[in-house]
Amino acid sequence: MVWYNMAWIQIISLFLANAGLIFWFRSESRSDWRHMDQKIDQKFDKMDAEMKEFRQLWYQEMKDFHARLCIIEERRLNQK
């Protein structure tokens, strides 16, 4: 009878140990995912700032190019 009770205790302890490991692995996995999400969000924020600066520079260059074209056209018309 004692041997029979020991077998059940071993089975139950094995089940509880496995369940504990599963829950621990899941919590570690969630922690890793949160960390990766945070890193990705930081990179996207940096990219957004860089894109905003790029758009501003691009718009400024377009305005400058248009102004140069207008000056060239004005000179061409004045030479006639």
N, C-alpha and C positions, 0 to 999 in steps of 0.2 A: 504493500500500500504506500509506503514511503517513496519507493521508486516511481510509482505512478504519479504522485503529486510533484515530484521533482521534474518529471518530463513536462507537465503542464506549466510549471514555473519557467522552465527553459523556453518553451514555445512562446509564452506570454512576454517574457523579457526580450526575446529575439524580435517579436512583433513590435514592441514598444521602442526598441532601439532603432529598428528600421524606420518606423514612423517619425521618430525624432530626427533622424538624419534627413529624411525627405523634407520635413518642415524647415530644417536648418538650411538645406540646399536651396529651397525656394526663397527663403528670406535673403540669403546671400545673392541669389540671382536677381531678385528685385532691386537690391542695393546696387548691384553692378549696372543694371539697366538705368536706374535713376542717375548714376554717375555719368554714363554715356550720353543720356539725354541732355544733361547739363552741359557737357562738353560740346555737343552738337549745337545746342541753342547759343552758346557763346560764339561758336564759329559763324552761325547764321547772323547774329547781331553784328559781328565784325564785317561780314560780307555786305550786309545792308548799309552800313556806314560807308564802306568803300564804294559801293554802287551809287550811293547818293552823291558822293564827291565826284565820281566819274561822270555822272549825268550833268552835274553843274559845270564841270570843265568842258564837257562835250558841247553843252549849250553855249557856253562862252566862246568856244572855238567856232561854232556855227555862226554866231553873231559877228565875230571878227572876220570870218571868211566872206560873209555877205557884204560887210562894210568895204572890204578890199575890192570885191567885184563891182560894187557901186562906184568906187573911186576910179577903177580902170575904165568902166563904161563911160563915166563922166569925161575922163581925159580923151577917150576915143571920140566922143561926140563933139568935144570942143576943138579937136584937131581938124574937123571937116570944114 
